[in-house]
Amino acid sequence: MALSTMRNEFERRFGGECHIFRAPGRVNLIGEHTDYNDGYVMPAAIEFDTYVACAETDNGMLSMQSLQKPEKIEFALNEAGPQPSKNWTDYVLGVLIQLTREGHSFRGANLLVDGGVPIGAGLSSSAALEVATALALLSLSPPPIDRMAIAKLCQRAENEFVGSRCGIMDQFASLNGRPDNALLLDCRSLAFRLIPLPADVSLVICNTMVKHSLASGEYNARREECEAGVRHFAQHRAEITALRDVTEGDLQNFGDGLPDVLFRRCRHVITENARVLAAGQALESGEFRELGHLMYESHCSLKDDFEVSCAELNTMVELARNIPGTYGARMTGGGFGGCTINLVARERAQQFSEQIRQSYQEVTHLRPEIYITKAAQGAGPAILRWRSPK
């Protein structure tokens, strides 16, 4: 939606002036389910944004509307012990609660949301909403805080109020993305480096158009399984506090005491961390076929060891493998549906999109959505200020 349309909608619904902030979704090239294990990831912000328009009020209420939903939802800022509603407003309230705990105070606010990141596709629509909300609310309650602190705050909002035990990758990538660059992020230290994406390679995202119902519960279950693995290995090396600290040697030497399912969960995380570092080197040196090989290995590990893929994702990856110009493909996001990320020669990207759309539809009878995207700029103000005409 054009910003002019959004600000007109804000005036129509709320009246007065507004600030508008944007935050992008992200795609993860490699490094899945490693972020909450203090590991490595390689995401990029993408050209899909969530916008939040805001204005301060003095009525003690947070009034929320979405251009994608019909209802207007209000929340009293002095309400004690707010409970999740199990809808999109939980991401907004979770951020508000965290900001309040950090000492920010609010007299009241009107928020209008335009969610431009595909929902349920594994492209971090929730993180984009959290980040855009945080920037909007911070504009009403200075002083500002740095981007690292905002990412941690938004992660806590999702962990503690929404109830999804996500890592920090999504919020971090939404805030710190750079045009034409991937981020190689150490999720323990939050140190990162930019890795340029070459102009002759396209990022093609293929949306399977499915999201299986067990996704959210299984996500938290995987985190619990990883924590059980950490407890096992910490018995052998006390310095182990996350699967990031477990080596392949540790897995071979001390993994026999683990149940098979936990062994495989740990093996995925340990080998995936190594793949991310190798993928960073391959991308920096222009070895796209090696990067593609690592992407296929990642998908197999997610399918067989971590068991978060599904038939539709596997089909999409296998179809991509046989299309000329494809370097690599894998599922991206939490799993059980959503999208694949494909590394494709730029001159073949359009042909790839048409061919995989047709082939996937023939196999599954589902019409996928295909997005050719560039790495994008991280979150910020969409326009600094707008005042309605007198």
Legacy VTK file of the C-alpha trace (Angstrom):
# vtk DataFile Version 3.0
C-alpha trace
ASCII
DATASET POLYDATA
POINTS 390 float
0.000 0.000 0.000
1.269 3.490 -0.852
2.194 5.564 2.180
-0.158 8.303 1.039
-3.026 5.811 1.159
-2.011 4.627 4.591
-1.830 8.102 6.050
-5.232 8.888 4.516
-6.595 5.747 6.168
-5.082 6.829 9.485
-6.755 10.212 9.227
-10.075 8.621 8.314
-9.984 6.171 11.227
-8.278 8.203 13.934
-7.891 11.786 12.731
-4.864 14.037 13.220
-1.192 13.506 12.504
0.862 10.319 12.373
4.334 8.897 12.111
4.868 5.829 9.919
7.526 3.169 10.493
8.441 0.124 8.444
10.152 -3.183 9.164
10.959 -5.882 6.596
10.551 -9.621 6.759
13.569 -11.815 6.254
14.636 -14.950 4.437
17.283 -17.228 5.877
19.788 -18.531 3.349
21.111 -21.160 5.755
21.220 -21.806 9.500
17.831 -23.082 10.667
16.975 -23.743 14.325
20.487 -22.686 15.298
19.726 -19.210 16.627
18.127 -20.371 19.899
21.107 -22.696 20.316
23.539 -19.731 20.353
24.683 -20.701 16.863
25.205 -19.120 13.457
22.681 -17.967 10.851
22.830 -16.202 7.480
19.622 -14.222 6.859
18.817 -11.256 4.647
16.046 -8.682 4.981
13.639 -8.840 2.029
11.474 -6.452 0.022
8.282 -7.109 1.968
7.457 -4.639 4.745
5.058 -4.221 7.628
4.077 -0.613 8.305
2.856 0.883 11.574
1.396 4.394 11.648
1.123 5.900 15.125
0.022 8.982 17.012
0.053 9.803 20.690
-3.173 10.313 22.647
-3.879 11.153 26.272
-6.801 8.784 26.905
-4.826 5.974 28.543
-5.733 3.543 25.757
-3.838 1.700 23.059
-6.166 1.572 20.042
-5.120 -0.861 17.313
-6.435 -1.451 13.820
-5.080 -3.452 10.908
-5.783 -2.842 7.259
-6.028 -6.632 6.931
-8.606 -7.088 9.734
-12.031 -5.463 10.238
-12.028 -5.040 14.001
-10.792 -2.160 16.170
-9.138 -3.395 19.354
-8.512 -1.262 22.430
-6.358 -1.982 25.442
-6.259 -0.011 28.700
-2.664 0.887 29.504
-3.308 0.591 33.237
-4.669 -2.951 32.935
-2.930 -5.286 35.353
-1.777 -8.671 34.123
-2.878 -8.561 30.469
-3.404 -11.961 28.859
-2.692 -12.988 25.262
-5.632 -12.976 22.858
-4.031 -15.482 20.433
-4.186 -13.080 17.503
-1.989 -10.444 15.845
-2.444 -7.955 18.684
-0.338 -10.153 20.990
2.793 -9.096 19.114
1.916 -5.433 19.665
0.998 -5.842 23.336
4.065 -7.973 23.983
6.291 -5.154 22.729
4.361 -2.561 24.743
4.780 -4.627 27.912
8.519 -4.976 27.364
8.944 -1.254 26.704
7.019 -0.439 29.866
9.255 -2.762 31.867
12.251 -0.910 30.449
10.921 2.362 31.880
9.106 3.836 28.891
5.724 5.361 29.683
2.776 6.087 27.415
-0.262 8.336 27.837
-2.076 6.542 25.023
-1.628 5.764 21.341
-3.431 5.013 18.104
-1.784 2.420 15.860
-2.686 1.439 12.304
-0.931 -1.630 10.886
-0.435 -2.672 7.282
1.078 -6.146 7.161
2.905 -6.570 3.880
4.918 -9.680 4.804
3.173 -12.918 3.772
1.685 -14.510 6.915
2.486 -18.104 7.792
5.171 -18.321 5.118
8.229 -18.475 7.375
9.320 -14.984 6.312
9.021 -13.445 9.802
5.815 -11.464 9.540
5.602 -11.564 13.352
9.096 -10.138 13.844
8.397 -7.398 11.299
5.265 -6.410 13.241
7.170 -6.434 16.531
10.011 -4.316 15.199
7.775 -1.776 13.444
5.658 -1.514 16.616
8.739 -0.993 18.777
10.018 1.824 16.546
6.571 3.435 16.486
6.092 3.330 20.256
9.655 4.477 20.930
8.940 7.582 18.855
6.312 8.456 21.492
8.501 7.775 24.523
12.132 8.887 24.257
14.987 8.348 24.766
15.651 5.997 21.848
17.448 2.694 22.388
19.926 0.992 20.091
19.054 -1.691 17.576
20.616 -4.514 19.563
18.414 -3.634 22.528
15.322 -3.398 20.309
15.999 -6.847 18.825
16.358 -8.390 22.293
13.237 -6.610 23.520
11.150 -7.859 20.582
12.456 -11.387 21.062
11.402 -11.285 24.722
7.961 -10.062 23.673
7.504 -13.134 21.484
9.014 -15.527 24.018
7.206 -14.285 27.099
3.846 -12.908 25.929
3.136 -14.616 22.614
4.592 -17.882 23.881
6.839 -18.790 20.937
10.353 -19.593 22.090
12.045 -18.132 19.018
15.667 -17.112 18.792
16.823 -13.622 17.916
17.550 -14.047 14.207
14.248 -12.731 12.847
14.140 -9.507 14.839
17.855 -8.901 14.332
17.656 -9.336 10.564
14.608 -7.085 10.304
16.479 -4.333 12.122
19.960 -4.731 10.654
19.436 -5.828 7.066
21.423 -4.083 4.347
20.664 -3.789 0.639
22.391 -6.450 -1.479
23.938 -8.126 1.574
23.344 -11.166 3.728
24.206 -11.080 7.426
26.397 -13.778 8.920
25.299 -13.518 12.543
26.742 -15.090 15.670
23.603 -15.431 17.795
25.597 -15.648 21.022
27.655 -12.476 20.755
25.401 -10.746 18.171
28.533 -9.938 16.198
27.884 -10.028 12.481
29.490 -9.312 9.177
27.948 -8.308 5.881
28.419 -10.666 2.953
27.626 -9.127 -0.451
25.139 -10.966 -2.624
26.411 -10.907 -6.219
24.369 -9.123 -8.859
24.296 -12.187 -11.127
22.516 -14.365 -8.544
18.849 -13.974 -7.552
17.077 -14.966 -4.360
13.853 -16.720 -5.361
11.383 -17.545 -2.586
8.792 -20.227 -3.314
5.725 -20.217 -1.062
4.205 -23.699 -0.830
0.922 -22.110 0.360
0.637 -24.594 3.218
1.213 -24.210 6.941
0.547 -27.340 8.926
-1.217 -26.899 12.250
1.449 -28.586 14.367
4.073 -25.961 13.513
3.942 -23.795 16.657
3.804 -26.638 19.145
6.544 -28.596 17.404
8.770 -25.505 17.334
8.728 -25.272 21.118
9.157 -29.044 21.362
12.335 -28.851 19.268
13.743 -26.242 21.594
13.032 -28.471 24.605
14.758 -31.374 22.846
17.823 -29.220 22.215
17.901 -28.199 25.875
17.765 -31.863 26.885
20.753 -32.470 24.624
22.658 -29.645 26.284
22.039 -31.157 29.725
23.393 -34.487 28.502
26.627 -33.091 27.058
27.174 -30.747 30.007
27.628 -33.835 32.158
30.769 -34.570 30.146
32.030 -30.998 29.657
30.861 -28.476 32.238
31.576 -25.484 29.963
28.795 -26.529 27.575
25.839 -24.180 27.979
24.267 -24.485 24.499
24.517 -26.819 21.511
26.798 -24.159 20.015
29.466 -25.502 22.396
29.088 -29.159 21.382
31.576 -30.343 18.766
31.208 -33.200 16.302
33.832 -34.980 18.427
31.608 -34.570 21.496
28.708 -36.027 19.528
30.777 -39.067 18.567
32.347 -39.545 21.988
29.395 -38.842 24.265
26.327 -39.208 22.077
25.750 -42.907 22.712
23.799 -42.189 25.892
21.213 -40.090 24.051
17.909 -41.445 22.742
18.011 -41.627 18.938
15.658 -38.693 18.454
17.762 -36.396 20.667
20.957 -37.557 18.991
19.538 -36.553 15.610
18.280 -33.193 16.879
21.743 -32.398 18.230
23.445 -33.637 15.073
21.399 -31.238 12.974
22.328 -28.189 15.049
26.024 -29.106 15.276
26.391 -29.790 11.547
24.194 -26.828 10.584
26.471 -24.424 12.439
29.419 -25.784 10.468
27.438 -25.427 7.237
26.668 -21.766 7.935
30.340 -20.910 8.388
31.260 -22.857 5.253
28.433 -21.162 3.342
29.739 -17.744 4.350
33.144 -18.609 2.924
31.606 -20.003 -0.258
29.474 -16.903 -0.828
32.389 -14.549 -0.210
34.568 -16.449 -2.694
31.830 -16.782 -5.335
31.630 -20.575 -5.074
27.900 -20.723 -5.693
27.749 -24.427 -6.435
29.418 -25.180 -3.118
26.945 -22.877 -1.397
24.126 -24.683 -3.174
25.472 -28.052 -2.060
25.457 -26.823 1.535
21.860 -25.627 1.119
20.760 -29.072 -0.073
22.609 -30.681 2.843
20.854 -28.291 5.214
17.452 -29.255 3.851
18.185 -32.970 4.190
19.272 -32.454 7.783
16.121 -30.474 8.556
14.013 -33.192 6.914
15.680 -36.270 8.401
17.383 -35.217 11.650
15.327 -32.267 12.867
12.090 -33.444 11.232
10.594 -30.014 10.552
10.020 -30.296 6.833
6.885 -31.612 5.094
5.890 -33.201 1.801
5.215 -29.863 0.093
8.580 -28.367 1.065
10.406 -31.526 -0.006
8.602 -31.470 -3.346
9.516 -27.840 -3.935
13.205 -28.502 -3.212
13.356 -31.543 -5.472
11.652 -29.703 -8.316
14.130 -26.825 -8.007
17.082 -29.204 -8.109
16.241 -30.171 -11.686
15.687 -26.672 -13.111
18.615 -25.182 -15.075
20.313 -22.252 -13.360
19.550 -23.438 -9.821
22.565 -23.478 -7.506
20.757 -24.614 -4.371
17.425 -24.821 -2.556
16.212 -25.511 0.958
13.310 -24.849 3.279
13.537 -21.574 5.179
11.866 -20.657 8.457
10.541 -22.808 11.267
9.186 -25.521 8.992
6.034 -27.643 8.483
5.148 -25.503 5.470
5.943 -22.000 4.340
8.697 -21.284 1.856
11.847 -22.503 0.235
14.769 -20.238 -0.601
16.422 -20.820 -3.950
19.739 -19.491 -5.219
19.315 -19.030 -8.963
21.394 -17.511 -11.748
19.854 -14.110 -12.398
19.317 -14.626 -16.133
17.366 -17.819 -15.295
15.290 -16.456 -12.419
12.143 -15.650 -14.385
12.228 -18.946 -16.248
12.842 -20.753 -12.950
9.801 -19.046 -11.421
7.500 -20.037 -14.264
8.727 -23.609 -14.406
8.573 -24.332 -10.691
5.134 -22.752 -10.414
3.779 -25.018 -13.111
5.545 -28.158 -11.880
4.553 -27.689 -8.246
0.940 -27.080 -9.189
0.886 -30.241 -11.316
2.234 -32.345 -8.441
0.351 -30.855 -5.486
-2.680 -29.151 -7.093
-1.705 -26.035 -5.131
-0.819 -22.753 -6.814
2.353 -21.414 -5.213
3.431 -17.824 -4.911
6.912 -17.066 -6.213
8.858 -13.983 -5.116
12.071 -12.805 -6.752
13.632 -10.515 -4.181
16.732 -8.563 -3.350
18.262 -8.164 0.070
16.737 -5.021 1.562
17.365 -2.248 4.068
16.485 -2.874 7.701
13.728 -1.167 9.664
13.286 2.567 10.109
10.910 5.485 9.626
8.920 5.248 6.409
8.273 8.976 6.497
9.427 11.127 9.363
6.199 12.976 9.982
2.890 13.835 8.373
0.378 16.377 9.498
-3.139 16.383 8.108
-4.064 19.551 6.232
-6.133 22.115 8.082
LINES 1 391
390 0 1 2 3 4 5 6 7 8 9 10 11 12 13 14 15 16 17 18 19 20 21 22 23 24 25 26 27 28 29 30 31 32 33 34 35 36 37 38 39 40 41 42 43 44 45 46 47 48 49 50 51 52 53 54 55 56 57 58 59 60 61 62 63 64 65 66 67 68 69 70 71 72 73 74 75 76 77 78 79 80 81 82 83 84 85 86 87 88 89 90 91 92 93 94 95 96 97 98 99 100 101 102 103 104 105 106 107 108 109 110 111 112 113 114 115 116 117 118 119 120 121 122 123 124 125 126 127 128 129 130 131 132 133 134 135 136 137 138 139 140 141 142 143 144 145 146 147 148 149 150 151 152 153 154 155 156 157 158 159 160 161 162 163 164 165 166 167 168 169 170 171 172 173 174 175 176 177 178 179 180 181 182 183 184 185 186 187 188 189 190 191 192 193 194 195 196 197 198 199 200 201 202 203 204 205 206 207 208 209 210 211 212 213 214 215 216 217 218 219 220 221 222 223 224 225 226 227 228 229 230 231 232 233 234 235 236 237 238 239 240 241 242 243 244 245 246 247 248 249 250 251 252 253 254 255 256 257 258 259 260 261 262 263 264 265 266 267 268 269 270 271 272 273 274 275 276 277 278 279 280 281 282 283 284 285 286 287 288 289 290 291 292 293 294 295 296 297 298 299 300 301 302 303 304 305 306 307 308 309 310 311 312 313 314 315 316 317 318 319 320 321 322 323 324 325 326 327 328 329 330 331 332 333 334 335 336 337 338 339 340 341 342 343 344 345 346 347 348 349 350 351 352 353 354 355 356 357 358 359 360 361 362 363 364 365 366 367 368 369 370 371 372 373 374 375 376 377 378 379 380 381 382 383 384 385 386 387 388 389
